[in-house]
């Protein structure tokens, strides 16, 4: 055996393959007959039907996840509020008693916060809101582990604990991440397919009873769903899941669609709009069923807002400049927030570098938050107001029996009887109820209460967002915006415009701050109108949005774009700069890429995979160098791992076997004398040194899409035995590279069990690329010593329809093509050769890293 090469260092992030791989195998009809021309109830092939099934499942499951998260948060909040009320009732109102109550309050909050931090240590991908990571993934950056089951569970539990701990965070961002995880998880059926295969081999009778037989219903369902196991389809379902999570968070089905289209997804085709709307509607309907109220269908719903008259903007047209002023102030405040947050995160990246320090940070934040939210209601005597006192006061908004679910919003904390502590009501209780009460009538609160609430939560949000806990920014931003906007509305009403409504300015304040921080536009307008149910607020919302967006963009980017920048995600904007018109692709491409011929020795394929970290290789014609297509790294790994070889150089030959014909062999894309049968991809027992094919017809190979996916043929076990399924290099034996655990010549039962069903995976994993395992790892490849002299027909599985450009193509055109289509590799051809087919030669290749702004600036400066 030869020495195994060391895989070179891989980049931090790999790209995703959103484009379809087209070759003779992926375009085969689903059965041995011709392409179906009759449309049934389930369509032509059933794939569209299963897209709709997964879409509805995504909406329903995301709605159920939102119910679990919000119910958990409500239970923790109510338990804390009840403990404070009972503790206060049992004390004598002395300083010592309140100190004891404060310690209990702080310990409760810290326990929940540290528990959430512990979950993020176990799974780092669970921290933060997850929206920057989702945006990077949908842009084409493979953020590994982002949608794993472990991340999903840690995110859900961590969001419940972090929000329930009283930290200045919300559940909306995590719900978007969780919805994307649901959409991704429903497309990952590779392990389920492997489980069905193994059960059919190990327990055939039980598998048949459970519907996992050769033509059982479970087998058929997983078979059809296997067509959705690719990056392109998974991208669509993640986008749908994110929209469902956002819609469930705000009770805004249309707003969720627009949020996914505008803010999260980089590639959102028109055909996705209808499916996404169905998913978001189902998610919100599930929440409405949980609440038992069709008017409440979100985690955070904004009630209707009353104004002094029914047509306020026709009668008070002169308020429009005030809306623009609010937008300017919101843009300035949002830009300042984003700039300070970026500086804080950069400082943390160098100062807080160990797990104990990250946990300590969360603990300190919890203590500070508890001290402020407990101490301010005690110190501010103006916060105590008699029940029912206040302009426009409504007991249903701020009274001892307000709220839903039997909980109360008003808290008497450190106030006389029949008085309500406004700060304690906001800090201790549900943030959703506090936001509703403020938006409904800010004048029901003391102006100082609103000012302190907005200022305190703005500072707490700045220092808490980005800490090592699952955290969203929407709910605290809405609380800050409504408080500061309501305070300014009261000031304007009392000093400038007596006929104005503070509620209107509270909503305008929410709009200004959200746009200033996040830079969302259309989706935010729809969300606020859906939440309030009032179209009369369209003018102030739009005016504020435009002003805040314009001012904020003048200083920096949105908070999610800054998050991607700080994490180093290679995000490509869709905006093409005009200066790129003056440069050609040849000035930024990676020259002289590693190319492969149509047929390559297995030893060279092994060497190429182990010595370079590229994930795409142009395929050229031997001798002339004419470009033919592109083969991906995972395809080559799957071919070597499955031992798919041809003997000889790939010349046209008959398959050596009884009844085989040259015509049948010639129809097969794998030309030459094969060690694999045409229809199984696995070596058959030989007779007289000749390979015995299982089928003489290409129709038999075409039918593998159904028959081979889960079939278990005992005659193939012996041939499959000895193949190494592991990605790492196996230990050496004296005569081969294969792991053997018993005496020489004895069967390896463990390896036989491991490889017994590999023959049923070869077609999917090699030709159709439905097996996720080749996409989740960067494998070290080790070819058996006896196979290194064999040949791999690369042209059989290459993508015959890749996107290409000439080296003289303007950079702006190539950049737009790369970002619009969602490419991973863009092959660059030089001047056309003199070959008969006139195909140009490969002179370079463009990948995501070549189009990053800092890389482009560096290379273009050298011209």
N, C-alpha and C positions, 0 to 999 in steps of 0.2 A: 504494500500500500504506500501511496505517496503522502508527502507531508501536506497537511491541510493549511490553506492560506487563512490569514486573519482578515475578517471583514473590515474595511476601512471605516473611519468614523462617519456616522450618518448625520444628516442635518437634523436640527431639533424638531422640525415639522416636515412631514411629507404632504404632497398634494393628493387630492382625490381625483378619480377618473369619472367625470360626469358624462363623457361621450360614449356612445355605443361602440362595442367591438363587433365589426362585421367581418365575417369570414364564411367559408362554405358550411361550417358547422352551425354557426349561430343563425343562419338563414334557412336551415332545414325545416320542412314542415313538421307539425307536431305529431304526425302519424306517418305510416308507410304510404298512405295515399297522397294524392296531389293536394295542393293547398286548398283548404276548405273555402268554398264559395257560398255556402248556405249559412245564413245568420240565424242562430237559435236564440232562445230566450236569454241565455247567458252570453250571447255574442258569438263571434267566430271561434275564438279559442278559450274564452273564459277569463282571460287576463284582465279585461276591463271590469268584469263583474267582481273579481277579487280586489281590484283597486278600490271599488266602492265599498266593499265589505270592510277592508282595512281602514278606509276613511271614516266610516261610521263607527267602527270599533275605537279608532283614535279619539273621536269626540266623546264617546260614552266613557271610556276609561279615564280620559283626562278630567272629565267632569267628576267622576268618582274620586280621583286623586285630590282634586280641589276641595271636595267635601271633607275628605279625611284631614287635609291640612287645616282648613278653616275651623272644623269642629275641634281639633286638637288645640289650636290657638285659643279659641273661645273658652274651652274648659280650663286651660291654665290661667287665662286672664280672670275668669270668674272666681277661680279658687284663690288667687292672690287678693282680689278685691274683697272677697268674703272674709279671708283671714284678717285683713286690715280692719274691716268693720267690726268683727267680733273682738279683735284685740283691743280696739279703741273702746268698745262698750264695756270690756272687763277691767279697764284701767281706771285710775283715779285722776287722770289728766295731769299727772305730775311729769316733770322732766325725765325722771328715771323710767317711768312706764313708757314714755314715747321713745326713749333710747333703746329700750328692750324691743319695742315694736320696730324700730328702724333696723336693728340687727337682724331680726327675723325677716324683714322685707329684703334687706341686702343679701342675706344668705340664700333666700329662695331664688332671687334673680341670678346670683352668681352660680348657683348649682346648675340652673338651666343653661346659662351662657357657656360655662365650662364644658358641659355635656355636648353642646353644639360644636365647640372648638375641638373636642376629642374626636368627634365624627369626621371633621375635616382633616385631622391628622391621619386618621385611618384611610381616608380617601380625599386627597387634596383637591380633586376636581369638583368637590361638592361645595367649596367655599365661594363667597361672592354671589352675585346674581346669576351668573352663567350666561347672560345675554352677550357679552363680548365674545365668549368662546363659541356660542352658537352662531353668531354672525361670521366669525372666522371659518367655522366648519362649512356653513352654507356658501361661503365664498370660494371654497375649494381647498381649505387647509385641514388636514386630517389631525384633529386634536384627539389623540388617543385616550380612551377611557372616559370620554365626555358623556357617553350615553350608556355606559355599562350598568348592570343591575346593581352593583355595589354603589356606584355614584347615585343612582336613582334613590335607593333606600336611605343613604346618608343625607342626601339633599332634602328629602321629604321630612325625615325626623329632625334634621338640623334646623330646617326652616320653622317647624313648630316650636322648637325650643328657643331659638334665637329671638323670634318675634314674641313668644310668650315670656321671655326674660325681661321685657321692658326696654331692650335696646332700641335705638332709633333706626330701625330697619323695618321692612315690610315683606310680605310674602309674594308680591306680584312678580318680581324678577325670577325667583325660584320656580314659580308656577310655569313661566314660559319655558324654562330649562326642563322641568319635569314633563311638560307636554311634548317637547322635542324628543325626550328619552322614550316616551310611550310610542311615538311614531316610528322611531328607529327600532325599538325592540320588536315591534310587530312584523318587521321585515327580516329579522334575523332568525331564520328557520333552519340554519345549517346544523345546529346541534340536535334539533328535533328530528331532522332527516337522518342524521347519524344514529340517533336512538332507535328510530324505526327500523333501520337496517340491522342494527345489532340484535334487536328483539326478534326479528324475523329469522335470524340465524340461530340465536340461542334458545328461543322459546317460540317456535313457529306456530304451535297450536294456540297458545295464549295470544300471540300477536294477531292471528286470524280472527279470534273471537272479539278482540278489541278494535277491529276495523283496520288493522295495520297489515293486512295481507297484500298480495300482489295487486289486487284491484279493489282493495277495501276503501271505504270513504275517507278515513284519515290519511291513507297513503295518497289518494287522489288530491285531497285538499293541500297537503304539504307539497305535492308535486306541482300544482298550479302556483302556489305561493313562492316556489323556488325561483320562478321567473322574475320575482321582484327583489331578489337578493343581489342588488348591485348599487353602486354609488348614486347613479342617476335617479332610480326609483326611491331609494332611501332619502335622498335630498328632498324630494317632493313630500314624503310623509313627515319628515322632520319639520318642514315649513308648515304643514297642516297642524301638526301637534303644537308648535309654538303659537300659532294663531288661536288654537283651542284653549291653551293655557292662559293667554292674554284675555281672551273673551270671557273665560270663567272668572278671571280676577276682577274684571270691571263690569261684567254683565253687558258686554258690548259685542254682539256677534259680528256686525259689520266693521266695527273698530278693530276687532281681532284680525279680520282679513286684511284690512289696510295696514295694520301694524306689521304683519308678516311680509306684506308686499313692499312697504316703504322702509322699514327699519331693520328687519332681520334678514330677509332673503335677498341674495344677489341675483338669483336666476328664478324668476317667478313667471312662468308662461301663462297665457290667457286661459288655457284649459283648466288651470288650477283654481280659478276664482270660484267656480260653481262647487267644486268638491270641497274647497276650504270653507265656504259659507255653510254647507251642510254640516261639516264637522263642528264649526263654532256654534251653530244653532243647537246641535245636540248637546254640546258641553254645557251651554247655559240652561238648556231645558232640564238637564239632570240636576243642576243646582236649584232650579225653581221647584222641582219635585221634592227636593230635600227640605226646602224652606216651607213647602206647602203654600206658596204664593207666587203666582205667575208674574207679579210686578217686581219681585226680588229674585234675580237670577245671576248674581255675582258676589264675589267675596267682598268687594267694595262697591256699593251702589250709592249714587248721589240722588237724593230725593228732589222733587220739584222745588223750585225756588220762587217765592212770591215776590212781586214787585209792586210799587204803588199804583201802577195802572197796567192795563192789558196791552198797550202798545207803546212801550216806554221810549223806543228809539225814534219814532216819528215825532213824539212830543218833546224829546230831549236829544235832538240831533247834535246839539252842541257838546255832548259828553264824549263824542268820538275822539277829540284830541286827548282827553284824559286816558282813554284806552290805549292810544299810541304811547302816551307817557308811561303807563304801566308796563307796556311791552319793552320800552327802552330800559326802564329800571330792571325789569326781569332779565333782559339780555345781559346787562352789566353785572347783575348779581350772579347769574348763572356762569358767565365767563370767569368772574372772580372765584367762584366755587370750584370750577373745573381746573383753573390754574393752581389754586392752593391744594386741591386734591392730588394733582399730578406731582407737585413738589413733595407732598407728604408721602406718597407711594414710592417715589424715588429714594427718599431718605430711608424709608422702611426697608427697601431692598438691600441696603448696605448696613443698616443698624440692627434690624430684627431678622436674623438669618438662621436661627435654630428653633426647633420645636418648643422647648421650654419658654423661650422668649415670646413666641407666638401665643402660647397659652397665657402667659403673664400679661400680654397686651389685652387679650379679651377680658381677663380678670380685672385689670385696672379700669378698662372702659365700663365694665359692669358696676364697679364700685362708684365711679364718678357719676354715671347715669343715675344710680340709685340715690346718691347723695343729693343731686340736683332735684330729682323728681320727688323726693321725700322732704327735703329741706325747704324748698321754695314755697310749697303750700303752707308750711308752718310759719315761715317768716313773713309772708305777705298777707297782712291783715285785710287789705282791700279785696282779696279774693273771696272773702266771706260775704255773701249777699243773701238777703231774705228770700225765701222761696216765693216765686211769682212776681218778683220785682225786676223791672227792666223793660225798656221800650220794645214792644213786640214780643214780650216773653211768652213762651208757650210751655206749659207743663209737660206736654208730650215730647218736647225736645230736650228739656233740661230739668227733669223732675225726678222724684224718688221712684216713680214707676215707669220711667221711660225705657226705651230700648226694646230689644226682642229677646226671645228665649228666656224671659223671666228675670233677666239680670237688670241691674240698675245702672244709670249713668251718673246721676248726681251723688256726690259724696259729702257728708257733713264734716269730714276730717278737720279737727281742731277748730270748729266753729260752734256757736251757740245753737240751741234747738231751733228748728224751723229755718235754718240757714244752710246754704250750700257753698262748699268750697270749690270755686270754679277751676282753679289750678289742679287740685286733687282729682276732680272729676275727669279732667283731661289726661293727667299723668297716670293715674291708677287704672282707669277703666279702658274700655275698648276704643282704639284709635278711630275705627270706622264711625262709631256713634259720636265721638267728639267732632269729626269732620262734618258729619251731617248737621249737628247742632250749630256749628259755626257758619256753614253755608246757608242754613235756613234763616238765621237772623243773627248776624254778628253783634247787633246792638243789645242782645240779651246778655252779653258779657261786658265786663268792665274793659275799657280800652287797654289798660295796663296789662290785664290778663292776656289779651291777644298779642300784645307786643312781646311780653316775656315768653309766651309759648313759641312764637315764631323765631325769636332770637335764640332761645335755648336749643330748640330742636334743629335749627340750622347748624349750630356749632357741633352738636352731638352727631348729626348726620355726616358732617365733614370728617370727623375723627373716627367714626364707626364704620362707614361704608368702605369696604375693601379689607376689613379685618378678617381674621380666620374663622368666620362663621358664615353660613348661608344667609344672604342679605339682599333685600331689594331696596330700591330707592324711590319707588312711586309713592307709597303711602306716606312716609315722612315728608316727602316733597309737597304732597297735596296738603298736609297739615300745616306746613310752614307757609305755603302760598296762601291758603285760606285765612290763616291767622294774620299775617302781615297785610294781605289785601283787605280783610275786614277792618283791621285797625285804621288803614288809610281811608277806607270808605267812610268810617265814622268821623274821622277828621275832616274829610271833604264835606260831608253832610252838615257838620256843626259849624264849619267856618267858611265854606265856599259856596256850596250848592245845597240848600236845605231840602230840595225836592228829590235829591238823588237817593238811590237805594244802596246801603252798604253790602247787601247780599250780592248785588251785581259785581261790585268791586272785589268781593271775596272770590267769586268765580274767576274774574279777570286776573286776580293775583295768582290763583292756581295755574291758569294758562301761561302766564308770563314766566313763572319759575320753572315749570316743566319744560317749556320750549327753551328757556335759557340754559338749562342743564343738559337736556337730552337732544335738543334740536329736531324733535319730531314736529311734523306740520299737519298734513292732512289727517292722518290717523288720530292725532290728538284732538283735532276739532270734532271729529265724529264721535270719539269716546266721550267727550264732555257733553255733547248734545244728547247722545244716547243715555248717558248717566242721569242727566237732569230731566230728560224728556221734554225739553223746551227748545223749539226752533227759534224762539225770539232772541236767544242769546248768540245767534250766529254772527251778527255783525261785530259785537265786542270781542268774541273769541277770535275771529279771523283777523281783525285789525291788530289785536295784541300779538297773535302768532307771527304775523309778518314782521312787526317791529322787533320782537324779541329775537327771531331767527336772524334778521339782518344784522342787528347789533352784536349778537353773540358770535356769529361766524366771522366778524371782523377781528376778533381777538384769538379765538382758538376753536378746537373741534368739540364735538359732543363728548359726554362722559364715557360712552361706550367705545367710541373711536380712540379715546385716550387710553382706556383699559386694554384694547388690543395692542396699541403701541407699546405700553409698558410691559406687556407679556411677550412681546416679540412675535406676534402672529403676522405672517406675511400676507396682509390683506391688500387686495388690489381694488382701487376705486374704479368705478365705471366711467368717471370723467376722463376724457382724453385731452391732454394739453395740446394747444395749437403748435407749440414749438417742436413737437414730435414729427410734424409734417416735414421738417427740414432735415431729418435724419433717416437713415435706412436701417432695416433689420440687421444687416451685416455688421453694423457698428456695435450692437449690443448682444448678439448671439454668442453662444458657447461654440467655438469652432472645433472642427475635427471630432465629432462625436464617435463613440464606439459603435461600429456597425457590424451586423451579422449577415452571413450569406443565407441563401435559401436552405441549404443543408449544412450543418456544422457538426464537427466531432463533439461528442459529449464532453470530452476532456476540455475543449476550448470553452464550451458553454459554462462548465463548472468554474474554469479559471476566470472568465469574465465576470460571473456573478460574485465571486469571492474577492476579486481584486478591485472592483469599482462599486460605488454605491448608486449608480444610475438606476432608474426605474423604467426607462423606455429606451429601446434600441432600434434604430432604423434598420430595415432589412433591404439589402441591395442584391442585385444580380451579380453572381461571381464573374469576374473578368471585366465586364463593362462598367460595373458600379452603378447601374441604373437603379433608381429608387423604386421599391416595390410596396413597402408598407412599414408598419411599426409593430413590434412585439413587446409586450410588457414583461417586467421582471417576474411577476407572480405567475404568468403563463409558463415561462421557462422553468421556474422552480417546480410547478406542478407537473410538467412533463418529465423532468428528471426524477422527481419523487415517485411518480407513477410508472417510471421505466417505459416511457413511450419512445421507442427507437425505430429506426429503419436500418436495414443492412445495406451496405453499399453506398453509392453516391446519390441515390434518388432517381436513377435512370428508370425509364418505363420498363417494367418487368411484370410477368405474371406472378400471382401469388402461388407459391408452391403448395399445392394441396389438391385433394380430390374434388373434381367438379368445378374448380375455379377457372375463370376465364380472364383473358387479358382485358376484355372490354369492361368487365366488372371491376378489375383492379384499376384500370385507367380512370374510371369514374370517381374513384375515391381520391380525395385531396392528398392523402398520405401515399405517395408513390414509392415504388421500390419493393423489395422483398422484406416484409414486415415480420417482426417477432410478436406482433399484436394482431389479433383477428380484426376484420373490418368492422364488426358490430359490437365488440366488447372493449377493445383497447387493452386486453390482457392476453399474455402468451398462453396458447393452448397446448395441451399435451401433444408432443410430436410423435409422428409415425415414420420411422425410417429416416429420421433427421429432418423431416419436412414439417412445417407448421400446418396444422389442420384448422382451417377457418371454420367458424360456426355458421357463417352465412355467406352465400355467394352473391347476394344482391345488395345494392346500396340501400334498398328499402329497409332491409334489416337493420342497417346502421341508423337510418333515420328514425326508426321506431324506438331507438334507445332512450329517447327523451321520456318515454313512459316506462318501458319494460326494464331498462337497466338501472333506473334511478334507485329502485329498492329491491330488485330481484336478488336472490341468493342462490347461486348455482354451485353445488358442491364440487363440480369438476374444476372450478377455478381456484379453489382454496389452495391446492398444492402449488399452483403457479404464483399465487399471491404471497404464499409463505416465504419469508426471508426478506421481504421488502421492508425497508426502514421508513416508518411514518414520522419519526421525530425530525425536527428542524435542526437541532444541534448536531455536530459531528459525533457519530457513535463510536464507542470504544473499538479498538482493533482486535481481530482474531489473527491467527497465524496465516490464514490463507485468504482472508477477504476483509472487507470493511463492515461486515454485518455483525450485529450483536448476537452472540450465541451463549446461552446460559447452561447448557448441559454438556454431556460428553460428545466428542466429535461424532457426527452422523446421527445423533438422536434428535427427534423433533423438538422444537422449542414451542411448548404449549402456550406460554404467555405471548410470544410473538405471533403465533398462529391465531390466537384469539384477537390480538390487536389488529391483525391484517386481514382477518377473515372476510370483512366486508369492503375492503379497499377497492376491489374490482368494480363495485357498484358506484363508487365515487369518481372514478377516473374521467368518465365522460363529462360530468358536471364541472369538476375542478379544473380540467385541462382546457376543454373546448368552450364551455359556456360560462366558466368562471362564476359559478354560483356558490362556491365554498368559501366562507369567510376566513377560514384559517390561513389561507395564503395571502390575505390582505392585511391581517392584523400583526404580522411579524416580519422582521427582516432576517430571513433564515440564512444560516450557513449551509451551503450545499456540499454534500459529499456523494460522489458517484461511486458505485461499486467498482472494484478493480477490473472485473471482467466486462464492465459496460463502457469503460473509457474509450475503447476503440470503436464503439458503435456511433451511429450518427443520429442527430436530432433534426427532423424536418421542420425548421422554424416557420417556413412559409405556410404550413398547414394551419397554424393558429393565429397568424399575425392579423392585425387589423388592415384590411385592404382599402379602407376609405379614410385615412387620416387627413387632417388639414395640413396643407403645406403652403409656403409662400416663397417667393424668390428673394435672394439676398438684397436685391435693389428695391424691394417693397418698402414704402414709407413706414416708419416705426408706428405712426398713429394708426395705420390700417391694421398692422399686426397686433397692436395693443388692444384695439377695439374688438378684433376677432377673438383674441385670447380670453378677454373678460366677458364678452357677450355669450359665447358658446360654452364657456366653462372648461377650457382645455387644460390638459396637464403637460402635453408636449406639442410643440409646433415645429415641424421639420422645415429647415431652410435649404432650398436648392440653389445651386449655382447656375452659371450659364449652361444652356442646353448643350448636350453632347451631340456626337454625330451618329449615335446608334439609330437603328431602324425605327425604334419606337419613339425616338425623340425625347425620352425622359431625361431630366436633368440629374446631376449628381448631387449627393448630399454634401453640403459644406458646413452645416452647423445645425444647432437645435436651440430652441428657446423654451425655457421653463419659467415657473413662477418667480424664482429668485432673480432671473435676469430682468424682470420687469418691475422690481421693487424700486421705489422712488430714489432711495439713496444709491442703489446700484446703477440706475440709469444716469443719475447726475454725475457719478464718478466716471462712467465710461464715456459719456458724451463730452465731458470736459477734456478728455484725452484726444479727441478728434482734432 
